[in-house]
Amino acid sequence: MKTGTITIRLPEEKIERLKELAKKQNISVTELLREPITTWLDLGAIGQGSDGEVLERLEKLDANIQGALMAHADLGVNILKAALGARLYACKAAENGDEVVSFMAREKALTAQERKKYKSQREKEIEKVSEQLLALILGVPQQQPDQG
């Protein structure tokens, strides 16, 4: 590719900064400037499109981003609904499991007091596991139980 030369005027302090950057990268000032200028031209940043066209592109981009955010929010809501439904069914299964195990072991159903006791224990375990999961998701270090 045939190349040419252009000359630009810059304040001395900017020229010195360019020379320092080029020296640090062990390249010439020309090489330092060639890549960003080429990228700028390739992206159409110079003299391409009116302010109205740029604004229209930005509005389309914003609409696409808003649409993506709404889709992610909807997905999050659906995941939460599914998780809550699964938790409800798991709790009901555990309650029924308590009844079945009790009946098989003792040949009698749980009393209301025993059901309340098992439910309380399960709720404490759910809270503990929920806190651990939240800490894991948030990246919070978990405390180790006392070994003493």
Secondary structure, DSSP 4 states (H G I P E B T S, - for coil): -----------HHHHHHHHHHHHHHTS-HHHHHHHHHHHHHHTT-SS-S-HHHHHHHHHHHHHHHHHHHHHHHHHHHHHHHHHHHHHHHHHHHHHHHHHHHHHHHHSSPPPHHHHHHHHHHHHHHHHHHHHHHHHHHHTPPPPPPP--
